């Protein structure tokens, strides 16, 4: 659907060489031969070679024989061929396509069109393979042999498999908050240069936990070829405390360190501990990569998630796939080890509400679609009565059902000012592969809504929980949500969702604790979907996500952070008001390291990507070292560097990227930056702890200069302060943490209401 199905067996055939497994991101040369069927191809007829929306294969070009992606075409009978490389001019999911028009002649039965992708005969290095793995990467051949522009897909199109390269980037993944004595596991993996877990490594890994006693921690574990990770299971912290596990190679070199692990005393098993989730992404049954089972197993076994959901576009989800997905989540959901949630993305146009993620607590629920735009199966059309064409209709149809809704920013963005339901819509998504969207948090707070904050991937590349953008227009690594719950099962996770007991990150696993202490008893406010245990509504300590009625004018806010990297800053918000910034270093510790950041987007919609390609010139000083952070694409980053300047290529999609300069002198000379959006010049001596900001139009688009210590090391930060409440309405208190490596986290607000 919705291509024509007229006699595909008469439309010809196609072959492809090479056809074996190929490394993700490698340069290759392919020869695809299309052979015309009994109809031939009429004058002005055409074929298309379609590729899935998410792919970053190519791009294809026809003008530079020595450049990457150079592609040539040849008709066996000498017909003129007109090629065009198109994006989003083909029916999804085959959005990227090579159009080949047959002009000034026609093809007869048996005539061929030979397409050489990455033709190396004149010096091209070839064409770059898709940078993420796929079991069946398809060259989808579509034919318009009658010249009606009504395409018929071939019965069989060529397919190859894409596999990971060697590992270069090591990761050690562990839980962040556990009970003392409770067993947990450590997973160690090596990603290739494009973020794919590699199965090509043969290493003996040495483990140690400095200044901590981790019970049952083996001295070594083996990572073998054919395996995607090495696992050390049954570990435990015997008593309350913290640990970070270091992974070294055979020579003693540090490969990586785990995220921080904290154990708390909780003999009754009632305390809230941490579970990491990515509840939002797609597989190839809609717009993603690999099938839904592969999607779930990647998240569980290669990203080491505790909680997962699947969110296919509703207008593309057939009834049969919805049933299959429900069977899959029921099969994989294992209380105590893995929570797998059924759901879908309500994918309406922004004008009528925009994207919402619907998560059901049980299988067998109805999918209320925004439309049936890409569903042709007549058996599905009978369900149109259950459709919800606006967000208001969606909330009406979901009311009373056992589900939660999250507002999402993707291609279409959710407009919470258009529609919101206080009981159903529990959170807004601040970060995903699509970028960072603090504006949706501000929208909700300005309307007085009480929402939590989540981060997910909205991954389309088959890597939930470890989602990298590759070489495409996606601008950031996918996010994660840390759920605070007493146990790992659906009931507990849904309770955490409904009570907003969670925080969001940009994909890292930092440990974040935010609480409020009230001088007198406060009363928790719960919605109708939450059953409150007897005697549990009165408290003097509130955690992220809580809503409470308080009688005092001031409360005490406590924040504790253990980063997965050194911490740059902690920002504390009262609603939209930034009331405090805390850093783990002072002005006296600043050195010769200057940070230049670029951030923001064009606007809220699909074409939000801002290109920051630019250069800088240093006068009266010199650059000793330079590096870029939050650059996820190997084609971008610093392109040239000299003592007096450098050039770079970069994009943001609401998130932040930047360049660090280590200068020979701390306070001499000036730095002149040139980009298409802002070109400021700053005296080095005037750059300090606080940001020097230059507005650059667009949506929160800015260039900033500030100074850091030469080598920040402090990954722990705690802060306690008294906060006054707003005289009227809610007082939402939450924090944003920024690490030196560019990763961020946001706590869900604590909502205080004067009694």
C-alpha positions in Angstrom: 0.0 0.0 0.0 -0.6 2.3 -1.8 1.4 1.3 -4.9 -0.4 -0.5 -7.7 -0.6 -4.3 -7.5 -1.2 -4.9 -11.2 0.7 -8.0 -12.4 4.0 -7.5 -10.6 5.3 -10.7 -12.2 5.3 -9.0 -15.6 7.3 -5.9 -14.5 10.8 -7.3 -14.9 13.5 -8.4 -12.4 16.6 -7.0 -10.7 19.9 -8.4 -9.5 22.6 -6.8 -7.3 26.3 -7.4 -6.8 27.9 -7.7 -4.3 25.2 -9.4 -2.2 27.1 -10.6 0.9 27.1 -9.0 4.4 28.8 -5.6 4.4 30.1 -3.4 7.1 28.0 -0.5 8.3 29.4 2.8 7.1 32.0 1.2 4.8 32.4 2.4 1.2 31.2 0.0 -1.4 30.4 -0.2 -5.1 27.1 -1.9 -6.2 25.9 -2.9 -9.7 22.2 -3.2 -9.9 20.8 -4.5 -13.2 17.1 -4.1 -14.0 15.8 -6.3 -16.8 12.6 -5.2 -18.4 9.7 -7.7 -18.4 7.2 -8.5 -21.2 5.8 -5.0 -21.3 9.3 -3.4 -21.7 9.4 0.2 -20.4 7.6 2.9 -22.5 9.0 6.2 -23.5 8.9 8.5 -20.4 8.3 5.5 -18.2 10.6 5.0 -15.2 11.8 2.9 -12.4 12.6 3.9 -8.9 15.1 2.3 -6.4 13.6 3.1 -3.0 15.3 3.1 0.3 13.8 3.4 3.8 13.2 6.8 5.4 15.7 6.3 8.2 18.6 5.2 6.0 21.7 7.3 5.6 22.9 5.3 2.6 24.7 7.5 0.1 23.9 10.2 -0.8 23.9 9.5 -4.6 25.4 12.1 -6.9 26.0 12.2 -10.7 28.4 15.1 -11.2 31.7 14.3 -9.6 33.3 11.0 -10.9 35.9 11.1 -8.2 33.6 12.0 -5.3 31.8 9.7 -2.9 28.4 8.4 -4.1 29.1 8.9 -7.8 26.5 6.9 -9.7 26.2 6.0 -13.4 23.4 4.6 -15.5 23.4 2.8 -18.8 20.6 1.3 -20.9 21.6 -1.7 -23.0 19.8 -0.3 -26.1 21.2 3.2 -25.8 18.0 4.9 -24.4 18.5 8.2 -22.7 18.2 7.8 -18.9 17.3 10.8 -16.7 18.4 10.2 -13.0 17.3 12.1 -9.9 18.2 11.5 -6.3 15.1 12.3 -4.2 14.1 12.6 -0.6 10.5 12.4 0.6 9.2 12.2 -3.0 8.3 8.6 -2.8 5.6 6.9 -0.7 6.8 6.1 2.8 8.5 4.1 4.1 10.6 4.2 0.9 11.1 7.9 1.2 14.6 8.1 -0.3 14.8 7.0 -3.9 16.7 7.1 -7.1 14.4 8.0 -10.0 15.5 6.7 -13.4 13.4 8.1 -16.3 13.5 6.5 -19.8 13.6 9.3 -22.3 13.7 9.7 -26.1 13.3 5.9 -26.5 11.9 2.9 -24.8 13.1 -0.4 -23.4 12.0 -3.7 -25.0 11.4 -7.0 -23.2 14.8 -8.2 -22.0 16.6 -4.8 -22.3 18.4 -3.7 -19.2 19.3 -0.7 -17.1 22.6 -1.0 -15.3 23.0 1.3 -12.3 26.5 1.5 -10.6 26.1 3.0 -7.1 29.6 4.3 -6.1 31.1 3.7 -9.6 34.8 3.4 -8.9 36.0 3.3 -12.5 36.9 7.0 -12.5 38.3 7.4 -9.0 35.3 7.5 -6.7 35.9 5.8 -3.3 32.4 4.2 -3.7 29.2 4.9 -1.9 28.9 4.8 1.8 26.8 2.1 3.3 24.1 2.8 5.8 25.8 3.4 9.1 23.5 1.1 11.2 22.9 -2.6 11.0 20.0 -4.2 9.2 19.2 -7.9 8.5 17.6 -7.1 5.1 18.7 -3.8 3.6 16.5 -3.6 0.5 17.0 -1.9 -2.8 13.3 -1.6 -3.4 12.7 -1.6 -7.2 9.4 0.1 -8.3 8.4 0.2 -11.9 6.3 2.5 -14.1 6.5 0.5 -17.3 3.3 1.9 -18.8 4.4 5.5 -18.2 1.3 6.3 -16.0 3.4 7.2 -12.9 1.5 4.4 -11.1 4.3 2.3 -9.7 4.3 -1.5 -9.2 6.9 -3.1 -6.9 8.8 -6.1 -8.2 7.9 -9.4 -6.5 11.5 -9.7 -5.4 13.9 -6.8 -4.9 17.6 -7.2 -4.1 18.6 -7.3 -0.4 21.8 -7.3 1.5 22.7 -7.5 5.2 24.6 -4.8 7.0 26.8 -5.8 10.0 28.9 -4.0 12.6 32.5 -3.1 12.2 35.2 -3.6 14.8 34.6 -2.1 18.3 36.4 1.2 19.1 34.2 2.8 21.8 33.8 0.8 25.1 30.8 1.0 27.4 30.2 -0.5 30.8 26.5 -0.5 31.9 25.2 -1.1 35.3 22.1 0.0 37.4 22.3 3.4 39.0 20.4 2.8 42.3 19.9 -0.6 43.9 19.3 -2.1 47.3 22.3 -3.2 49.3 22.8 -6.9 48.9 20.5 -7.2 45.9 22.2 -8.8 42.9 22.8 -6.9 39.7 24.7 -7.3 36.5 27.4 -5.4 34.6 27.4 -5.5 30.8 30.5 -4.5 28.8 30.4 -3.9 25.1 32.3 -2.1 22.3 30.6 0.0 19.7 32.0 0.5 16.2 32.6 4.0 15.0 28.9 4.5 14.1 27.6 3.3 17.5 26.7 -0.3 16.5 27.5 -2.9 19.2 30.3 -5.0 17.7 30.5 -8.8 17.7 34.0 -8.9 16.3 36.0 -8.4 19.5 38.1 -11.1 21.2 39.3 -9.6 24.5 40.0 -10.5 28.1 38.6 -7.6 30.2 39.9 -6.8 33.7 37.5 -5.4 36.2 38.0 -3.5 39.4 36.0 -1.2 41.7 38.2 1.4 43.2 37.4 2.3 46.9 34.3 0.0 46.9 33.5 -3.5 47.8 31.5 -5.1 45.0 30.7 -8.6 46.0 31.2 -11.4 43.4 33.0 -9.0 41.0 35.3 -11.2 38.9 38.8 -10.2 38.1 38.3 -10.8 34.4 35.5 -11.5 32.0 35.8 -12.6 28.3 34.3 -11.0 25.3 34.3 -13.5 22.4 33.8 -13.1 18.7 30.2 -13.5 17.8 29.1 -12.0 21.1 27.8 -8.4 21.5 28.7 -8.0 25.2 30.4 -9.6 28.1 28.3 -10.0 31.2 29.3 -10.2 34.9 26.1 -11.3 36.8 25.3 -11.7 40.5 27.2 -8.6 41.6 26.2 -6.7 44.8 27.1 -3.9 47.1 27.0 -5.4 50.6 26.0 -2.2 52.3 25.0 1.4 51.5 27.5 3.2 49.3 28.7 3.9 45.8 30.8 2.2 43.2 32.2 2.8 39.7 33.6 -0.3 37.9 36.7 0.2 35.8 37.3 -1.9 32.7 40.9 -2.4 31.5 42.5 -4.3 28.7 45.3 -6.9 29.1 48.0 -4.2 29.3 46.2 -2.3 32.1 44.9 0.5 29.8 41.5 1.9 30.9 38.9 1.1 28.3 35.9 2.6 30.1 34.2 3.1 33.4 30.7 2.2 34.4 28.0 4.7 35.2 27.8 5.4 39.0 26.1 2.7 41.1 24.6 3.5 44.5 23.2 1.0 47.0 20.7 2.0 49.7 19.6 0.1 52.8 16.1 -1.1 52.3 15.4 -4.4 54.0 11.7 -4.1 53.5 12.0 -3.7 49.7 9.7 -0.7 49.7 12.1 2.1 48.6 12.1 3.5 45.1 15.1 2.3 43.0 16.1 3.0 39.4 15.0 1.4 36.2 16.1 2.7 32.8 13.8 2.8 29.8 13.3 3.9 26.2 9.5 3.5 25.6 9.4 5.2 22.2 10.7 4.0 18.8 9.7 2.2 15.6 10.5 -0.9 13.7 10.3 -1.7 9.9 6.6 -2.7 10.1 6.1 1.1 10.1 9.0 3.5 9.5 11.9 2.0 11.4 14.6 -0.6 10.8 14.5 -4.4 11.5 11.3 -6.0 12.8 9.6 -5.5 16.1 11.2 -8.5 17.8 14.7 -7.4 16.8 13.8 -3.9 18.1 12.8 -5.3 21.5 15.7 -7.7 21.8 18.2 -5.0 20.9 16.9 -2.8 23.7 17.0 -5.7 26.2 20.2 -7.5 25.2 22.4 -4.8 23.6 21.3 -1.5 25.2 20.5 -3.3 28.5 17.2 -1.5 29.2 14.8 -2.4 32.0 11.7 -0.9 30.4 10.7 -0.7 26.7 7.8 0.3 24.5 7.0 0.3 20.8 5.5 3.4 19.2 4.7 2.8 15.5 2.8 5.5 13.5 -0.9 4.7 13.9 -1.8 5.5 10.3 0.6 2.8 9.2 -0.2 0.1 11.8 -2.5 -2.5 10.4 -4.8 -4.5 12.6 -2.7 -7.6 12.1 0.5 -5.9 13.2 -1.2 -4.4 16.2 -2.3 -7.9 17.3 1.3 -9.3 16.6 2.8 -6.5 18.6 0.5 -7.2 21.6 1.5 -10.9 21.4 5.2 -9.9 21.4 5.0 -7.5 24.4 3.1 -10.2 26.4 5.7 -12.8 25.5 8.7 -10.6 26.4 7.3 -8.9 29.5 9.0 -10.6 32.5 8.2 -9.1 35.9 11.4 -8.7 37.8 13.7 -8.6 34.8 12.1 -6.8 31.8 9.0 -4.6 31.3 7.7 -4.5 27.8 4.8 -2.2 27.1 2.2 -2.3 24.3 1.4 1.0 22.7 1.4 3.2 19.6 2.1 6.7 18.4 -1.0 8.7 17.8 0.4 10.6 14.8 -1.9 13.4 13.9 -0.9 16.6 12.2 0.2 19.3 14.7 -2.9 21.4 13.7 -5.1 18.9 15.5 -2.8 18.1 18.4 0.4 16.5 17.1 2.2 13.4 18.1 1.2 11.6 21.3 2.6 8.3 22.7 -0.1 6.0 24.1 1.1 3.3 26.5 -1.4 0.6 27.6 -0.9 -1.3 30.8 -2.5 -4.5 29.3 -2.6 -6.1 25.9 -5.8 -6.3 23.9 -6.8 -2.6 23.9 -8.1 -0.7 20.9 -5.8 1.4 18.8 -7.5 4.8 18.2 -5.8 6.0 15.1 -5.5 9.6 14.0 -6.2 8.3 10.4 -6.0 5.3 8.2 -3.7 7.2 5.7 -1.5 4.2 4.8 -3.8 1.3 5.6 -5.5 -0.3 2.7 -6.6 -3.5 4.3 -10.5 -3.5 4.2 -10.6 -5.5 7.4 -9.0 -2.5 9.2 -11.3 0.1 7.7 -14.2 -1.3 9.8 -12.4 0.1 12.8 -12.6 3.7 11.5 -15.4 4.4 14.0 -12.8 4.1 16.8 -10.5 6.7 15.1 -9.7 9.9 17.0 -8.9 12.6 14.5 -8.1 15.3 17.0 -6.2 15.2 20.4 -9.5 16.1 22.1 -11.2 13.0 20.6 -8.2 10.9 21.6 -8.4 11.9 25.2 -12.2 11.4 25.1 -11.8 7.8 23.8 -8.9 7.0 26.2 -10.7 8.3 29.3 -11.3 5.5 31.8 -8.8 3.2 30.1 -5.7 1.8 31.8 -3.1 3.9 29.9 -0.8 6.9 30.0 -0.1 9.4 27.3 3.1 11.4 26.6 3.5 14.4 24.4 6.2 14.0 21.8 8.2 16.2 19.4 9.2 14.4 16.2 8.3 15.2 12.6 5.0 16.4 13.9 5.2 18.1 17.3 2.7 17.8 20.1 0.8 21.1 20.8 -0.1 20.8 24.5 -1.6 24.2 24.4 -4.2 22.9 21.9 -5.2 19.9 24.0 -4.1 18.2 27.3 -5.7 15.9 29.7 -4.4 16.1 33.3 -5.1 12.5 34.2 -4.0 10.8 31.0 -1.1 12.9 29.7 1.5 12.5 32.4 4.6 13.7 30.7 6.3 15.7 27.9 9.3 14.4 26.0 12.2 16.9 26.3 14.8 15.0 24.3 15.0 12.3 21.5 16.9 11.6 18.3 15.1 14.6 16.9 16.8 17.0 19.3 16.1 18.8 22.6 12.8 20.6 23.2 12.7 22.5 26.4 10.1 24.7 24.9 7.5 21.9 25.3 8.2 22.0 29.0 7.8 25.8 29.1 4.5 25.4 27.1 3.1 23.0 29.7 4.3 25.1 32.7 2.9 28.3 31.3 -0.5 26.7 30.9 -0.4 25.4 34.5 -0.2 21.8 33.5 1.4 19.3 35.9 3.5 17.0 33.8 6.7 15.0 34.2 9.7 15.1 31.9 10.9 12.1 29.9 13.5 11.3 27.3 13.4 8.6 24.7 15.0 7.8 21.4 12.1 7.8 18.9 14.6 5.6 17.2 14.2 4.6 13.6 17.5 2.8 13.2 16.8 -0.3 15.3 18.9 0.8 18.3 16.5 1.6 21.1 18.3 2.6 24.3 21.5 3.2 22.5 20.3 5.3 19.6 22.9 7.3 17.5 21.9 9.6 14.6 24.5 8.3 12.1 25.0 10.4 9.0 21.5 11.6 8.6 19.5 14.7 9.5 18.9 13.4 13.1 20.9 15.8 15.3 21.5 14.0 18.6 21.8 10.8 20.5 18.5 9.4 21.7 17.4 10.0 25.3 16.6 7.7 28.2 14.1 7.9 31.1 15.0 6.7 34.6 11.9 5.4 36.4 11.8 5.5 40.2 9.8 2.4 41.3 9.9 -0.2 44.1 10.1 -3.1 41.7 10.4 -3.9 38.0 6.9 -4.8 36.7 4.2 -3.1 34.7 2.2 -2.1 37.7 5.1 -0.3 39.4 6.3 1.4 36.2 2.8 2.6 35.4 2.5 4.0 38.9 5.9 5.8 38.3 4.6 7.2 35.1 1.3 8.4 36.6 3.1 10.0 39.6 5.8 11.5 37.3 8.5 9.7 39.4 11.1 9.8 36.7 13.9 11.9 35.1 15.1 12.3 31.6 18.6 12.3 30.1 20.2 12.8 26.7 21.2 9.1 26.7 23.7 8.9 29.6 23.0 7.2 32.9 23.8 9.8 35.6 22.4 9.4 39.1 20.0 12.2 40.0 18.2 12.8 43.3 15.8 15.8 43.9 13.6 16.2 46.9 11.8 18.9 48.9 11.3 18.9 52.7 8.4 20.9 54.1 8.5 22.4 57.6 5.1 21.0 58.4 3.0 18.2 57.0 2.1 18.4 53.3 -0.7 16.5 51.6 0.0 14.6 48.3 -2.5 15.3 45.5 -3.2 12.2 43.4 -5.4 11.9 40.3 -8.2 9.4 39.9 -6.0 6.9 38.1 -3.8 6.4 41.2 -4.8 4.3 44.2 -3.3 5.8 47.4 -2.4 3.3 50.1 -4.0 4.2 53.4 -2.2 6.8 55.4 0.2 7.6 52.6 -1.0 11.1 51.7 0.6 13.1 54.5 4.4 13.6 54.3 7.1 16.1 54.8 9.4 14.8 52.1 8.5 15.1 48.4 10.3 13.6 45.4 10.4 14.5 41.7 6.9 14.3 40.2 5.0 14.8 43.4 2.1 17.2 43.7 1.4 18.4 47.2 -0.5 21.0 49.1 1.7 22.8 51.6 1.0 25.5 54.2 4.5 27.1 54.4 5.9 30.0 52.5 9.3 28.3 52.0 10.6 24.8 51.6 14.0 23.1 51.6 15.2 21.8 48.2 17.9 19.1 48.2 19.7 18.0 45.0 22.3 15.3 44.6 24.0 14.4 41.4 26.6 11.7 40.5 27.4 12.2 36.8 28.5 9.7 34.2 31.2 12.3 33.5 32.5 15.5 35.2 29.7 18.0 35.9 29.6 21.4 34.4 26.6 23.0 36.1 23.4 22.5 37.9 20.5 24.8 37.0 17.6 25.1 39.5 14.2 26.3 38.2 11.1 27.6 39.8 8.8 27.2 36.8 10.5 29.1 33.9 12.5 31.2 36.4 16.2 30.1 36.8 16.7 30.7 40.5 20.2 29.3 41.0 23.2 27.9 39.1 25.7 25.8 40.9 29.0 24.6 39.6 31.5 22.2 41.3 34.3 24.7 40.7 34.9 28.4 41.3 36.3 31.2 39.2 39.7 30.7 40.8 39.9 27.2 39.2 39.3 28.4 35.6 42.1 28.0 33.2 43.0 28.3 29.5 40.0 26.3 28.3 37.4 28.3 26.4 34.1 26.7 25.5 32.1 28.0 22.5 28.6 26.5 22.2 26.1 26.6 19.4 22.5 25.7 20.2 18.8 26.0 19.0 16.8 25.2 16.0 15.2 26.9 13.0 11.6 26.5 14.4 9.5 23.8 16.0 8.6 21.7 12.9 10.3 19.1 10.7 12.9 21.3 9.1 14.3 22.5 12.5 17.9 21.5 11.7 20.2 24.5 12.1 23.5 24.3 10.2 26.4 25.8 12.2 29.3 25.2 9.7 31.8 27.9 10.4 35.3 29.0 11.3 37.1 30.9 14.0 40.2 33.0 14.1 42.4 33.6 17.1 44.4 36.8 17.2 47.1 37.6 19.8 47.1 34.0 21.1 47.4 30.5 19.8 45.5 27.2 20.0 47.3 24.4 21.7 44.4 21.9 21.4 40.8 21.8 20.2 38.0 19.3 20.4 34.3 19.2 19.6 31.5 17.7 21.8 28.0 16.5 20.9 29.1 15.8 17.3 27.5 12.5 16.4 28.4 12.4 12.7 31.9 11.5 11.5 31.3 13.7 8.4 31.1 16.7 10.7 33.3 18.0 13.5 36.5 19.9 13.2 37.7 19.8 9.6 40.9 21.8 9.8 43.0 23.2 12.6 46.0 25.6 12.9 47.5 27.6 15.8 45.5 30.6 14.8 42.1 29.1 13.8 40.0 26.2 12.8 37.0 25.3 10.7 34.1 22.9 11.5 30.9 21.4 10.3 28.0 21.0 12.8 24.2 21.0 13.2 21.8 21.3 16.1 18.1 20.5 16.3 17.3 22.2 19.6 20.2 20.7 21.4 23.7 22.0 22.0 27.1 21.3 20.4 30.4 23.1 20.8 34.1 23.5 20.6 36.6 23.6 23.4 39.9 25.6 22.9 42.9 25.2 25.1 44.9 28.4 24.5 48.6 29.1 25.1 47.7 32.2 27.2 44.8 32.5 29.5 43.9 36.1 28.9 45.5 37.4 25.7 44.0 38.2 22.3 40.6 37.7 20.8 38.4 35.0 19.2 36.4 35.8 16.1 33.7 33.3 15.1 31.9 33.2 11.8 28.7 31.2 11.1 25.7 32.0 9.0 23.7 32.8 12.0 26.1 34.8 14.2 29.6 36.1 13.8 30.8 37.5 17.2 34.2 38.6 18.3 35.2 38.3 21.9 38.2 39.4 23.9 39.7 36.3 25.6 40.3 38.3 28.9 36.6 39.0 29.1 35.6 35.3 29.0 34.8 34.0 32.5 32.6 31.8 34.5 29.3 33.3 33.3 28.2 32.9 29.7 28.7 35.7 27.1 25.6 35.2 24.9 24.9 36.2 21.3 21.4 35.7 20.0 21.2 34.1 16.5 17.4 34.2 15.6 15.4 31.1 15.0 14.1 29.1 18.0 16.4 29.7 21.0 19.3 29.9 18.7 22.5 31.2 20.3 26.3 31.3 20.4 27.9 31.3 23.9 31.4 31.8 25.2 32.5 30.8 28.7 35.5 29.4 30.5 36.1 26.0 32.1 38.8 24.5 34.3 41.5 22.9 32.1 40.6 19.4 33.1 37.4 19.2 35.3 37.2 16.0 37.3 34.4 16.5 39.8 31.5 14.2 38.9 29.6 14.6 42.3 27.6 17.6 43.3 25.1 18.3 46.1 23.2 21.4 46.9 20.7 22.5 49.5 18.7 25.7 49.5 15.6 27.3 50.8 13.1 28.2 48.1 10.1 30.5 48.4 6.8 29.6 47.0 4.9 31.6 44.4 2.1 33.7 46.1 -0.5 32.2 43.7 -0.8 29.0 41.7 1.7 26.2 41.5 5.4 26.4 42.4 7.1 23.8 40.1 10.6 23.0 41.2 13.0 21.1 39.0 16.6 20.9 37.9 18.7 20.6 34.7 22.2 19.0 35.0 24.8 19.6 32.3 27.9 17.5 32.1 31.2 18.6 30.6 30.8 16.0 27.9 27.6 17.7 26.7 25.1 15.3 28.2 22.2 16.6 30.2 19.4 15.5 32.6 16.1 17.0 33.7 14.2 16.1 36.8 10.4 16.0 36.7 9.1 19.0 38.6 7.8 18.8 42.2 4.6 20.8 42.1 3.9 22.7 45.4 0.4 24.2 45.9 -0.3 26.6 48.8 -3.0 25.1 51.0 
